[in-house]
Amino acid sequence: MALNKSMHPRNRYKDKPPDFVYLASKYPEFQKHVQTTLTGRVTLNFKDPEAVRALTCTLLKEDFGLTIEIPLERLIPTVPLRLNYIHWVEDLIGGQGNPRRGIDIGTGASCIYPLLGATMNGWFFLATEVDDICFNYAKKNVEQNHLAELIKVVKVPQKTLLMDALKDESIVYDFCMCNPPFFANQLEAKGVNSRNSRRPPPSSINTGGVTEIMAEGGELEFVKRIIHDSLQLKKRLRSHTYTHTFLHAGGFTSPFFSVYRWYSCMLGKKCSLAPLKDELRKQGVLKVTHTEFCQGRTMRWALAWSFYDDVPVPSPPCKKRKLEKARKPITFTVLKPTVAELQTQAPSIGCTDTSPTESVSAWLEKILTDLKVLHKRVPCGEAELSLFLTAVENTWIHTRQKRREQGRHLRELPRAQPTSTCSTDASAPSVPDTDTPTPAPEEPTAEGSNAKERNEQQDPEKSADVPMESPTEPKQVAAGSPQNPETVQHFLFKCLVNVKQEENDVVVEMHWVEGQNKDLMNQLCTCLKNSLFRQVAKAT
């Protein structure tokens, strides 16, 4: 019952699914079809049409006091799903328990919608049916439940929807409901070319007759015909005044032509919803809404429309988004010996407070400054320190390669001239020795040329316009940058770094805030961790 939590809020089976054990003990006919597993669980074989029929008849008897008969060769309705539709119609027409008039197009052998509506709310129904077997069973079910005063079952010709069924009627109806044939042909009914191959097969059997499950063009064309009939009915009443006053079961105060406050249809395919709403939009129908019906592992959709400006329109169900799981931070631990060495070296970078968290944080800030990652300290808890980071460019990737190229560049620089043994006046300008030939600039090695070409290919503008930094030239401190890490607009990602002490160790947590790719934060985390450990390794 995976979707039961999404049932209509008033559906009695939403929080209390049928108790098969209790029903089996009370109804012998139902008890024949229940099965007990090795674990003691009572189940029902929904592939067995007799078992499905027994469940439907038992629920209607137990919960609504209705006794019905359904032939196995005709559609056997599921009670919870049909109850969802009834409750939604209650929402459309303004509550339950008030006398209303409705029509059920293609009521089926069970006549379940009129029986539920009349029993629960005292609604009056006109139920139409084209199939002889369904018509006879529907009429019998109405009579044996003593509801003939509220439900009128009529036999209509094939392809009859609203216009022909109501040509002799002079009653105003509040709503129309319909469970149309879902499929266009036999192959579609069997799921060939119409069911996603990744979906599991249906968990229940389809017992519907040809007229109940198939129609020319499928449900899409069937509902379009109802839309076009509703447009004609609306035009016939354009110059009339609608009176919404009930006197008795016989009808209304004024014999108007047939018209509806709400037209509605159930849909078996979600893909039918959008084209039908487009059709209504093309016809100028503005009062349109839809909903979802859920039961077990079955989903159905319903569409409703009205031509009256004064009717309230229930909001469609909001898109159910999965609650985003709390993201776990990326963490690494700086063990006690490493922390102790970092504390020892902390004064060399200007850190006066040599507590474990302060020392690790100071070294992280230095590494981030060298990487040109924007950062600043932000308020946090008493036992931790927090840094807000904004990475504008990826400066931490291939750091090992960059260090090798930097070392190679140092080796390729011309060496300084040997100093003269004679003392010279410091104020006198240096005069080049004309007798000593000036060494020619060294030809770049193939390896150095390749490195230069790679840098130019990666960022040609930077290579062309920005001179290469001297390795000894101090870099700009990111913390002193005019850019605020929290307000910068163009960035790779933003994250929050928490540094806290756990016993004798220090834990560093990186929490994702926003950005393009979390993998970049993973890379930066690895770079920070390795840089800390490398700093300790150099000292030893």
C-alpha positions in Angstrom: 0.0 0.0 0.0 2.8 2.3 -1.0 0.7 5.3 -2.0 -2.0 5.2 0.7 -0.5 8.2 2.4 -1.4 10.3 -0.7 -5.1 9.3 -0.6 -7.8 11.9 -0.1 -7.7 13.1 3.5 -11.3 12.0 4.1 -10.8 8.6 2.6 -11.6 6.1 5.4 -8.9 3.7 4.1 -6.1 6.3 4.2 -4.9 5.5 7.7 -6.8 2.3 8.3 -6.4 -0.2 5.4 -8.9 -3.1 5.3 -8.3 -5.7 8.0 -8.3 -9.0 6.0 -8.2 -11.1 9.2 -11.3 -9.5 10.6 -13.1 -9.5 7.2 -12.3 -13.2 6.7 -13.6 -14.1 10.1 -16.9 -12.3 9.4 -17.6 -13.0 5.8 -17.2 -16.7 4.7 -17.2 -15.8 1.0 -14.2 -13.6 1.5 -12.5 -16.1 3.7 -12.3 -18.5 0.8 -9.8 -16.2 -1.0 -7.4 -15.1 1.7 -4.0 -16.8 2.1 -1.7 -17.0 5.1 2.0 -16.8 4.4 4.7 -18.7 6.4 5.3 -15.6 8.5 1.6 -15.4 9.4 0.6 -12.5 7.2 -2.8 -12.7 5.6 -2.8 -11.7 1.9 -5.1 -11.7 -1.1 -4.2 -12.8 -4.7 -5.2 -9.7 -6.7 -4.5 -11.6 -9.9 -7.6 -13.7 -9.1 -10.8 -12.0 -10.4 -12.9 -13.9 -7.9 -10.7 -12.7 -5.0 -10.9 -9.1 -6.2 -14.7 -9.3 -6.6 -15.0 -10.8 -3.1 -13.0 -8.0 -1.6 -15.0 -5.3 -3.3 -18.4 -6.8 -2.3 -17.1 -7.3 1.3 -15.9 -3.8 1.7 -19.1 -2.3 0.3 -21.2 -4.5 2.7 -19.0 -3.9 5.8 -18.4 -0.1 5.4 -21.4 1.2 3.5 -24.1 -1.4 4.0 -24.4 -2.1 0.2 -25.0 -5.5 -1.4 -24.0 -5.8 -5.0 -23.4 -8.4 -7.7 -20.8 -8.1 -10.3 -20.1 -10.5 -13.2 -16.5 -11.7 -13.6 -16.4 -10.7 -17.3 -17.1 -7.0 -16.4 -15.0 -4.4 -14.6 -14.6 -5.0 -10.9 -14.0 -1.6 -9.2 -11.7 -1.1 -6.2 -13.5 0.7 -3.4 -10.7 3.0 -2.0 -9.9 4.4 -5.4 -13.6 5.2 -6.3 -14.0 6.7 -2.9 -11.2 9.2 -3.7 -13.2 10.4 -6.7 -16.4 10.8 -4.6 -14.6 12.9 -2.0 -13.0 15.1 -4.7 -16.5 15.8 -6.2 -17.5 16.8 -2.7 -14.7 19.3 -2.7 -15.7 20.6 -6.2 -19.4 21.2 -5.4 -19.0 22.6 -1.9 -19.0 19.9 0.8 -20.6 16.6 1.7 -24.1 15.8 2.9 -25.9 18.4 0.8 -28.4 17.2 -1.8 -26.9 17.5 -5.3 -27.6 16.1 -8.7 -25.0 14.4 -10.8 -24.6 12.2 -13.8 -22.3 9.1 -14.1 -21.3 8.4 -17.7 -20.8 4.7 -18.1 -21.8 3.6 -14.7 -20.7 -0.1 -15.1 -22.2 -3.2 -13.7 -21.4 -2.2 -10.1 -23.0 1.3 -10.4 -20.5 2.1 -7.7 -20.3 5.9 -8.0 -24.1 6.5 -7.7 -24.4 3.9 -5.0 -21.6 5.6 -2.9 -22.8 9.1 -3.6 -26.4 8.3 -2.7 -25.5 6.3 0.4 -23.0 8.8 1.8 -24.5 12.1 0.7 -28.0 11.5 -0.5 -27.1 12.7 -4.0 -29.5 12.1 -7.0 -27.9 10.4 -10.0 -28.6 9.8 -13.6 -26.4 6.8 -14.5 -26.0 6.0 -18.2 -24.8 2.7 -19.7 -24.3 1.3 -23.2 -23.6 -2.4 -22.4 -26.6 -4.6 -21.9 -25.0 -6.8 -19.2 -23.8 -3.8 -17.3 -27.1 -2.1 -17.5 -29.0 -5.1 -16.1 -26.6 -5.6 -13.2 -26.5 -1.8 -12.4 -30.3 -1.6 -12.3 -30.5 -4.7 -10.1 -27.9 -3.4 -7.7 -29.8 -0.1 -7.3 -33.1 -1.9 -6.7 -31.8 -4.4 -4.2 -30.3 -1.5 -2.1 -33.6 0.4 -2.2 -32.1 3.4 -3.9 -34.3 3.7 -7.0 -35.7 7.0 -5.7 -32.2 8.5 -5.9 -30.6 6.7 -8.8 -32.0 6.4 -12.3 -30.1 4.0 -14.6 -30.7 4.5 -18.3 -29.6 2.5 -21.4 -28.2 4.7 -24.1 -26.9 3.9 -27.6 -23.2 3.3 -28.4 -21.0 6.4 -28.4 -23.6 8.4 -26.5 -22.2 10.8 -24.0 -24.0 14.0 -22.8 -26.0 15.5 -25.6 -27.9 12.5 -26.7 -28.4 11.2 -23.1 -29.9 14.5 -22.0 -31.9 15.6 -25.0 -35.2 14.8 -23.2 -34.0 16.0 -19.8 -35.0 19.4 -18.3 -33.0 19.2 -15.1 -30.0 21.2 -13.9 -27.1 19.1 -12.7 -24.3 20.0 -10.4 -21.7 17.7 -11.7 -20.8 15.0 -14.1 -18.3 12.2 -13.5 -16.9 9.6 -15.7 -14.4 6.7 -15.6 -13.7 6.6 -19.4 -12.2 3.6 -21.3 -8.5 4.1 -20.9 -7.2 2.2 -24.0 -7.5 2.6 -27.8 -7.0 -1.1 -28.7 -6.3 -4.5 -27.4 -2.5 -4.2 -27.6 -2.6 -1.0 -25.6 -4.8 -2.6 -23.0 -2.2 -5.4 -22.6 0.5 -2.8 -22.1 2.2 -3.3 -25.5 3.9 0.0 -26.6 2.0 1.9 -23.9 3.7 0.9 -20.7 7.3 1.8 -19.8 9.4 -1.3 -19.9 11.1 -0.3 -16.6 7.8 -0.4 -14.7 6.8 -3.6 -13.0 3.7 -5.4 -14.4 0.3 -4.6 -12.9 -0.3 -6.2 -9.5 -4.0 -6.8 -10.2 -6.1 -8.2 -13.0 -8.2 -6.3 -15.5 -11.6 -7.8 -16.0 -13.3 -5.1 -17.9 -15.4 -5.7 -21.0 -14.6 -4.2 -24.4 -16.9 -1.2 -24.0 -15.5 -0.5 -20.5 -11.8 -0.5 -21.2 -11.5 0.4 -24.9 -12.8 3.3 -27.1 -11.8 4.8 -30.4 -8.8 7.0 -29.7 -8.6 5.9 -26.1 -9.3 8.1 -23.1 -7.9 11.2 -24.8 -10.4 11.3 -27.6 -13.2 10.1 -25.3 -12.8 13.0 -22.9 -12.4 15.5 -25.8 -15.9 14.4 -26.9 -17.2 15.2 -23.4 -15.5 18.6 -23.6 -17.2 19.4 -26.9 -20.6 18.2 -25.6 -20.1 20.4 -22.5 -19.4 23.4 -24.7 -22.7 22.9 -26.5 -24.6 22.5 -23.3 -23.1 25.7 -22.0 -24.1 27.6 -25.2 -27.7 26.4 -24.9 -28.0 28.2 -21.5 -26.1 31.3 -22.3 -29.3 33.5 -22.0 -30.8 31.7 -19.1 -30.5 32.4 -15.4 -29.3 29.5 -13.2 -31.4 28.7 -10.1 -29.7 26.4 -7.6 -32.6 25.6 -5.3 -33.7 22.1 -4.3 -37.3 21.3 -3.2 -37.6 17.5 -3.2 -36.4 14.4 -4.9 -38.5 15.2 -7.9 -36.4 18.1 -9.2 -36.1 21.9 -9.1 -38.3 24.9 -9.0 -37.8 25.7 -12.7 -37.5 23.1 -15.6 -34.3 24.4 -17.2 -32.3 22.6 -19.8 -29.5 20.3 -18.6 -26.3 22.1 -17.5 -23.5 21.3 -15.1 -21.6 23.4 -12.6 -18.6 21.0 -12.9 -17.7 18.5 -15.5 -15.1 15.9 -14.5 -13.3 12.7 -15.8 -10.9 10.3 -14.4 -7.8 9.5 -16.4 -5.6 6.4 -16.4 -2.6 8.0 -18.0 -0.8 11.1 -16.7 0.3 12.0 -20.3 -3.4 12.6 -21.2 -3.7 15.5 -18.7 -1.6 18.1 -20.5 -3.3 17.8 -24.0 -6.8 17.9 -22.4 -5.9 21.0 -20.5 -4.6 22.5 -23.7 -7.9 21.6 -25.4 -9.9 23.4 -22.7 -7.6 26.4 -22.9 -8.1 26.6 -26.7 -11.9 26.5 -26.1 -11.6 29.4 -23.7 -12.5 27.5 -20.6 -10.7 29.2 -17.7 -12.1 27.3 -14.6 -9.9 24.2 -14.8 -8.4 22.0 -12.1 -7.0 18.5 -11.7 -6.0 16.1 -9.0 -4.4 12.7 -8.3 -6.0 9.6 -6.9 -3.8 7.2 -5.1 -4.5 3.7 -3.8 -2.0 0.9 -3.1 0.4 1.1 -6.1 -2.2 2.5 -8.4 -2.2 6.2 -9.6 -5.1 7.8 -11.4 -5.6 11.5 -12.4 -8.8 13.5 -12.7 -9.6 16.6 -14.7 -12.5 19.0 -13.9 -13.8 22.2 -15.6 -16.6 24.7 -15.2 -18.2 27.6 -17.2 -19.3 29.5 -14.1 -17.3 32.4 -12.8 -18.6 32.1 -9.2 -17.5 28.6 -8.5 -14.4 28.2 -6.2 -11.7 26.2 -7.9 -9.8 23.7 -5.7 -6.1 24.0 -6.0 -4.3 21.1 -7.9 -2.1 19.0 -5.7 1.3 20.5 -5.1 4.2 18.7 -6.7 5.5 16.3 -4.1 9.2 16.8 -3.9 11.4 14.4 -2.0 12.6 15.9 1.2 16.3 16.6 0.6 18.4 14.6 2.9 20.7 16.5 5.2 24.1 16.7 3.5 26.9 15.1 5.5 29.9 17.3 5.7 33.3 16.2 4.3 35.7 15.7 7.2 39.2 14.9 8.0 41.0 14.5 11.3 44.3 16.1 12.3 45.8 13.7 14.9 47.5 14.9 18.2 51.1 14.6 17.0 50.4 16.7 13.9 48.4 19.2 15.9 51.4 19.6 18.3 53.8 20.3 15.4 51.4 22.8 13.9 51.2 24.5 17.3 55.0 24.7 17.4 55.2 26.3 14.0 52.2 28.7 14.5 54.2 31.7 15.7 56.1 31.7 12.3 52.9 32.7 10.5 52.0 35.3 13.1 49.6 33.2 15.2 49.9 34.3 18.8 47.2 32.0 20.2 48.6 28.5 19.9 45.5 26.6 21.1 44.9 23.4 18.9 41.8 24.8 17.0 43.4 28.3 16.6 46.7 26.8 15.3 45.0 24.6 12.8 42.7 27.4 11.7 45.6 29.7 11.2 47.4 27.2 9.0 44.2 26.6 7.0 43.9 30.4 6.5 47.5 30.6 5.2 46.9 27.7 2.8 43.7 29.3 1.6 45.4 32.6 1.1 48.2 31.0 -1.0 45.5 29.3 -3.0 43.7 32.6 -3.5 40.5 31.2 -2.0 38.3 34.0 -0.5 37.7 33.4 3.2 36.7 35.1 6.4 35.9 34.0 9.9 32.3 33.9 10.9 30.6 33.6 14.3 30.3 30.0 15.6 30.0 28.0 18.8 32.4 28.4 21.8 34.4 25.2 21.2 35.0 25.7 17.4 36.2 28.1 14.8 34.4 28.7 11.5 35.6 30.0 8.1 33.3 31.0 5.2 34.9 30.0 1.9 34.2 31.2 -1.6 36.3 29.6 -4.4 36.4 31.8 -7.5 38.8 29.8 -9.5 40.3 26.3 -9.2 43.8 26.9 -7.9 44.3 23.7 -6.0 44.2 21.2 -8.8 47.5 19.8 -10.1 49.4 21.5 -7.3 52.2 19.0 -7.5 52.7 19.6 -11.2 52.7 23.4 -10.5 55.4 23.0 -7.8 57.6 20.9 -10.1 57.3 23.6 -12.8 58.0 26.3 -10.3 61.2 24.5 -9.2 62.2 24.0 -12.8 61.7 27.7 -13.5 64.0 28.5 -10.6 66.7 26.2 -12.0 66.4 27.8 -15.4 66.9 31.4 -14.1 70.4 33.0 -15.0 72.8 32.8 -12.1 74.1 36.0 -10.5 77.6 37.2 -11.4 80.4 36.4 -8.8 81.1 39.3 -6.5 84.5 41.2 -6.9 87.1 40.8 -4.2 87.7 44.6 -4.3 85.6 46.8 -2.2 83.5 49.4 -4.1 81.7 52.5 -3.1 78.1 51.7 -2.4 76.9 55.0 -3.7 78.7 54.7 -7.0 76.7 53.4 -9.9 77.6 49.9 -11.0 79.4 49.9 -14.4 79.2 46.7 -16.4 82.5 45.1 -17.1 83.0 45.5 -20.8 85.7 42.9 -20.9 83.5 40.2 -19.5 81.1 38.9 -22.1 77.4 38.9 -21.1 76.1 35.4 -21.1 73.5 34.7 -23.7 70.1 33.8 -22.5 69.6 30.1 -22.2 67.5 28.3 -24.7 64.4 26.9 -22.9 64.4 23.2 -22.7 61.8 21.1 -24.5 60.2 20.4 -21.2 60.0 24.0 -20.2 58.5 25.0 -23.6 55.8 22.3 -23.2 54.9 23.6 -19.8 54.7 27.2 -21.2 52.5 26.0 -24.1 50.3 24.2 -21.7 49.8 27.3 -19.5 49.1 29.4 -22.6 46.5 26.9 -23.9 44.8 26.8 -20.5 44.5 30.6 -20.2 45.8 32.4 -23.3 44.7 35.8 -22.1 46.4 35.4 -18.7 49.6 34.2 -20.4 49.6 37.1 -22.8 48.7 40.0 -20.5 49.8 39.0 -17.0 53.5 38.7 -16.3 54.7 35.5 -14.5 54.9 36.0 -10.8 58.2 35.7 -9.2 58.3 32.8 -6.8 59.7 35.0 -4.1 57.1 37.7 -4.6 54.6 37.8 -1.8 51.1 36.9 -2.8 48.1 39.0 -2.1 46.3 37.9 1.0 42.7 36.8 0.2 41.4 38.0 3.5 42.4 41.5 2.7 40.7 41.4 -0.7 38.0 43.9 -1.3 35.7 41.0 -2.4 33.4 39.7 0.4 33.3 35.9 0.3 29.6 36.0 1.2 28.5 38.5 -1.5 30.7 37.7 -4.5 28.5 36.8 -7.5 30.7 34.7 -9.8 32.1 31.7 -8.0 32.7 27.9 -8.2 31.3 27.1 -4.9 30.8 28.3 -1.3 31.2 26.3 1.8 31.6 26.6 5.6 34.6 25.1 7.3 34.3 24.2 11.0 37.4 23.5 13.1 36.7 21.8 16.4 38.6 19.8 19.0 37.6 16.3 19.8 39.7 15.0 22.8 43.3 15.4 21.7 42.6 15.6 18.0 41.2 18.4 15.8 38.4 17.7 13.3 37.9 19.8 10.2 34.4 19.8 8.6 33.5 21.3 5.2 29.8 21.9 4.8 28.5 22.6 1.2 26.5 25.8 0.9 26.0 26.3 -2.9 27.8 26.2 -6.2 28.4 24.3 -9.4 30.0 21.0 -8.4 30.6 19.3 -5.1 33.6 17.4 -6.5 35.5 20.7 -6.4 34.9 21.0 -2.7 36.2 17.4 -2.3 39.3 18.3 -4.2 39.9 21.4 -2.0 39.4 19.3 1.1 42.0 16.8 0.0 44.4 19.7 -0.9 44.0 21.3 2.5 44.6 18.0 4.3 47.7 17.2 2.3 49.1 20.7 2.7 48.8 20.4 6.5 50.5 17.1 6.6 53.2 18.3 4.2 53.9 21.2 6.4 54.6 18.9 9.3 56.7 16.5 7.2 58.9 19.4 6.1 59.7 20.3 9.7 60.7 16.8 10.6 
